[in-house]
């Protein structure tokens, strides 16, 4: 697959999701409009490529000319820290569901909105960081950092008591 992708992260994602069904992370459209399209998260496929990129330091098997086209990996931990940082806000109804440990159905409107808003939030962070620092930052590095910070805060017990959404499924 790496050979066929020819150093393209986007091509490799398409090869992976079309070959391995458990990587084909697609949610139904949130709108009933006739032109509404399914939402392609591809979390596990993107992590696979990001791990190759990171492990090989953007060389050899990990070199992808279009690595910046990947988004953050829409899961449960990054939305948790984004919410704790004030980058994401939940409605009182959703916050109550999350805090009570109620599972959100995979592909449900609420679960898909959390994942989609997390991607958008990281994109806004990425744009602001790039503007502020005068150089591009990709969503992968932001995702890695947010995940690590959430894990560190949880381990240190430093007031990180924000619940995360629970969803059973194969895409997390």
C-alpha positions as CSV (number, residue, x, y, z in Angstrom):
1,X,0.0,0.0,0.0
2,X,2.9,2.4,0.8
3,X,4.3,1.8,-2.7
4,X,0.9,2.4,-4.3
5,X,0.3,5.6,-2.3
6,X,3.6,7.0,-3.6
7,X,4.3,9.2,-0.6
8,X,0.7,10.6,-0.4
9,X,-1.1,10.4,2.9
10,X,-4.4,11.0,1.3
11,X,-3.9,8.1,-1.2
12,X,-2.8,5.8,1.6
13,X,-5.8,6.7,3.7
14,X,-8.1,5.7,0.7
15,X,-6.2,2.5,0.2
16,X,-6.4,1.6,3.8
17,X,-10.1,2.4,4.3
18,X,-11.0,0.6,1.1
19,X,-9.0,-2.5,2.0
20,X,-9.6,-2.8,5.8
21,X,-13.3,-2.3,6.7
22,X,-12.7,-1.6,10.3
23,X,-10.7,1.5,9.3
24,X,-13.6,2.9,7.1
25,X,-14.8,5.3,9.7
26,X,-17.8,7.0,8.1
27,X,-20.8,8.6,9.8
28,X,-24.2,9.2,8.2
29,X,-24.9,12.8,7.0
30,X,-26.3,15.0,9.8
31,X,-28.6,16.7,7.3
32,X,-31.5,15.3,5.4
33,X,-30.7,17.5,2.4
34,X,-30.5,15.5,-0.8
35,X,-26.9,16.6,-1.4
36,X,-25.7,15.8,2.2
37,X,-22.7,13.5,2.2
38,X,-21.5,11.0,4.7
39,X,-18.8,12.3,7.1
40,X,-15.4,10.6,6.7
41,X,-13.5,10.7,10.0
42,X,-11.0,7.9,9.2
43,X,-9.5,8.2,12.7
44,X,-7.6,4.9,12.8
45,X,-6.3,5.3,9.2
46,X,-5.0,8.7,10.0
47,X,-3.3,7.5,13.2
48,X,-1.6,4.7,11.2
49,X,-0.2,7.3,8.8
50,X,0.7,9.7,11.5
51,X,2.5,7.0,13.5
52,X,4.5,6.1,10.3
53,X,5.3,9.8,9.8
54,X,6.4,10.3,13.4
55,X,8.3,7.0,13.7
56,X,10.3,7.6,10.5
57,X,10.7,11.3,11.1
58,X,9.1,12.1,7.8
59,X,11.6,10.0,5.9
60,X,11.6,6.6,4.2
61,X,8.3,4.8,4.9
62,X,7.1,7.8,6.8
63,X,7.6,10.4,4.2
64,X,4.3,11.9,3.0
65,X,4.3,15.0,0.8
66,X,0.8,15.9,1.8
67,X,0.9,15.0,5.6
68,X,-0.6,18.4,6.4
69,X,-3.9,17.3,4.8
70,X,-4.6,15.0,7.8
71,X,-6.9,16.3,10.5
72,X,-6.8,15.6,14.3
73,X,-7.9,12.1,15.2
74,X,-11.5,12.4,16.3
75,X,-11.7,10.2,19.4
76,X,-12.7,10.8,23.1
77,X,-9.6,12.2,24.9
78,X,-8.9,15.2,22.7
79,X,-12.5,16.5,22.9
80,X,-12.2,16.1,26.7
81,X,-9.1,18.4,26.9
82,X,-10.5,20.8,24.3
83,X,-13.6,21.1,26.5
84,X,-11.5,21.6,29.7
85,X,-9.5,24.4,27.9
86,X,-12.7,26.1,26.8
87,X,-12.2,25.4,23.1
88,X,-15.3,23.2,23.0
89,X,-18.5,23.9,24.9
90,X,-21.2,21.4,25.4
91,X,-24.9,22.2,25.8
92,X,-26.2,21.5,29.3
93,X,-28.1,18.5,28.0
94,X,-24.9,17.0,26.4
95,X,-22.8,17.8,29.4
96,X,-25.3,16.0,31.7
97,X,-25.2,12.9,29.4
98,X,-21.4,12.9,29.4
99,X,-21.0,13.6,33.1
100,X,-23.5,10.8,33.9
101,X,-21.5,8.3,31.8
102,X,-24.3,7.7,29.4
103,X,-23.0,6.1,26.2
104,X,-23.6,8.0,23.0
105,X,-24.6,5.7,20.2
106,X,-21.9,5.4,17.5
107,X,-22.9,7.5,14.5
108,X,-25.5,9.4,16.5
109,X,-25.9,13.2,16.0
110,X,-24.3,14.0,19.3
111,X,-21.3,11.7,18.9
112,X,-20.7,12.9,15.3
113,X,-21.0,16.6,16.4
114,X,-18.4,16.1,19.2
115,X,-16.0,14.5,16.7
116,X,-16.7,17.1,14.0
117,X,-16.4,20.1,16.3
118,X,-13.2,18.7,17.7
119,X,-11.7,18.6,14.2
120,X,-12.8,22.1,13.6
121,X,-11.5,23.3,17.0
122,X,-8.1,21.9,16.3
123,X,-8.1,23.5,12.8
124,X,-8.8,26.8,14.4
125,X,-6.0,26.3,16.9
126,X,-3.7,25.3,14.1
127,X,-4.5,28.4,12.1
128,X,-4.0,30.7,15.1
129,X,-0.8,29.0,16.1
130,X,0.5,29.2,12.5
131,X,-0.4,32.9,12.4
132,X,1.1,33.6,15.8
133,X,4.3,31.7,15.3
134,X,4.8,32.6,11.6
135,X,5.1,29.0,10.6
136,X,2.8,26.1,9.8
137,X,1.9,23.6,12.5
138,X,0.0,20.5,11.4
139,X,-3.0,19.0,13.2
140,X,-1.1,15.8,13.9
141,X,1.3,17.6,16.2
142,X,-1.5,19.4,18.0
143,X,-3.4,16.2,18.5
144,X,-0.3,14.4,19.9
145,X,0.3,17.3,22.2
146,X,-3.3,17.6,23.4
147,X,-3.5,13.8,24.0
148,X,-0.2,13.8,26.0
149,X,-1.3,16.8,28.0
150,X,-4.7,15.2,28.9
151,X,-2.9,12.0,29.9
152,X,-0.3,13.9,32.0
153,X,-3.0,16.0,33.7
154,X,-5.1,12.9,34.5
155,X,-2.0,11.1,35.9
156,X,-1.0,14.1,38.0
157,X,-4.5,14.6,39.2
158,X,-4.1,18.4,38.6
159,X,-7.7,19.3,38.6
160,X,-8.4,17.5,35.3
161,X,-11.8,16.2,36.3
162,X,-13.7,16.7,33.0
163,X,-15.6,13.7,31.8
164,X,-15.2,12.3,28.3
165,X,-17.9,11.0,26.0
166,X,-18.4,7.3,25.9
167,X,-19.2,5.5,22.6
168,X,-18.9,1.8,21.9
169,X,-17.7,1.1,18.4
170,X,-14.7,-0.1,16.3
171,X,-13.5,3.3,15.3
172,X,-12.1,4.5,18.6
